[in-house]
Amino acid sequence: MKYMILAAATAATTFASAAFAQPMPPQPDTPAYKACMAEEGELRPQRQALGRRFHEHEAALERTSAELSAHEAASAQVNRTDSAAVAAYNARQDELNARAASLNAAGTSLEKELHAFNARVAAGNIRCGNILAPYKVRKKEK
């Protein structure tokens, strides 16, 4: 029984010393806190702009997909013996394919931007996520 109490006391002491070994979070009156708040202020409009661009891109993809589907459905009405009608159909198909390729390239670029933004947010969360600030201070900063 004495051994269990001693082991529990040793474990509690070890846990307490480990808790004290962690650095204190930035406090509301420190430059680190102010830097975190400034970064949060910079990220907010970037987040909104990326969200807006993402939704615009999704809408453009849906429009192009609908146009491609309608164009493919119209292929049955194309007179295959009329070379002008076939050329017009093929030109429209090429235009839609080029638009789809452009949207795919833009989507890849946007995805890279989103990953970079998310990495920046994650780094900020690690650095600033444990800030303890009174509500009044947080409200004043926003």
Secondary structure as UniProt FT lines:
FT   HELIX           2..21
FT   TURN            28..29
FT   HELIX           31..73
FT   HELIX           74..77
FT   TURN            80..81
FT   HELIX           83..128
FT   TURN            129..130
FT   HELIX           135..141
//
